[in-house]
Amino acid sequence: MKIHSTAIIDAAAQLGADVEIGAYSLIGAGAVIGEKCKLQTHVVIEGSVRMGAGNFVGHGAIIGAIPQDLSFDLKTQSSVEIGQGNVIREYCTIHRGSTEGSATVLGNDNFLMVGTHLGHNCTLGNGVVIANDCLLAGHVRIDDHAFVGGGSRFHQSIRMGRLVMAEGRFTQNLPPFLSAAKNQIYGINVVGLRRADFSATERDEIKRAFKLLYRSGLNTKQALEKAAETEFGPIGREFFEFVANAGKRGIVSYGGGASED
């Protein structure tokens, strides 16, 4: 291990093999840092944080701090759970869960750019990219391989489906496979789908689902009823299952003006 002489490591922290910890970093009791993780300078890991192998944490990042929740009880035992191969760049903040036994969760191979904030009980899947200065309120969920543009803001308890590309401020759920900006859908994330090796048949199915939901003139309930009568494969069913389970926040509306081809 390479631990700078100015770093402070609690005796109760657990460090894996080949861990690097930079100058003036602080690792608190309850932290578990997997093998081959690299923490740069001034990193703070506090509370119960469990981190898998091969993660990179940039200068000044803070992980495991108490949530920004006015009702939070300091005696609450909660955590941050981080998988493997994540990149968490400079000055990111990740808060732990706000209720007893709950956690803020990151999967594997996510890339959080400078200044990203994950509020309490957020969940990130795998391969998510979040650009600089994005703000996620509590209980936000972002599914696999989504991309969030710089400076975006997400209202609490909303969900962003997999392979969505989005930028702006959002207060409603974003169905998978689409492109969005400023709380509106503008089309299909064609580039992202091709990079993810979706076949032409799968892309066509997403196009059919998109048109039924957003371009048919039907409201959401009517579109779901029509979808139930229509032959869709696994991709189309995934799309409409997301919509059906959107809850009280519902889904973002169609902004128009862009091609879905």
C-alpha angles and dihedrals in degrees: 000000000000109000119168115234092239095054117106115219120183113230089235094057118104120221125189127219121292095014117160121206120184134217120303094003119147124214113186135205113286095032119132114192116189126224122289094015116148121209116185127207126315093010115156121205110179136166121010106338120162115191127182128217129304101016123151120211118189132220116299098005117151119206127181100018118152115277124260092244119131091211095051116129113214089219091063114119108218137140154200117243118198126181128205136303098014123153113213108180133205120319097359115154124208117182125204126242119292100219133057112287094000127128146201104232135204121181124203135310098008121155117213111184127209118314099005116158123205112191125212118303095009116153125209121186123206129306095011117158119205116183127216125311099004120158123210117187122212122304095012114153124203117186130216122310096358119150123217118197122228120284095016122153128205125199117230120279099014126130132220113203125227121287093012117147111206142164131181137030118330132190099167137054121278116218117226127273097022139114119235143176134181096000095310136099117236104177146299124323092239096165092050092049092051092048088051089054096246109169123240088252092054092047090051090052091052089050090053091049092048093051092048093051101038110017106036098080091241122126118240095266092049092047091052090050091049091047090054088058094046127083108248129164126222094289094052091045090051090053095051095040087058091051093046091053097044092113127200094331091060124193133303116268128242115271098191126204098096134086120247091203 
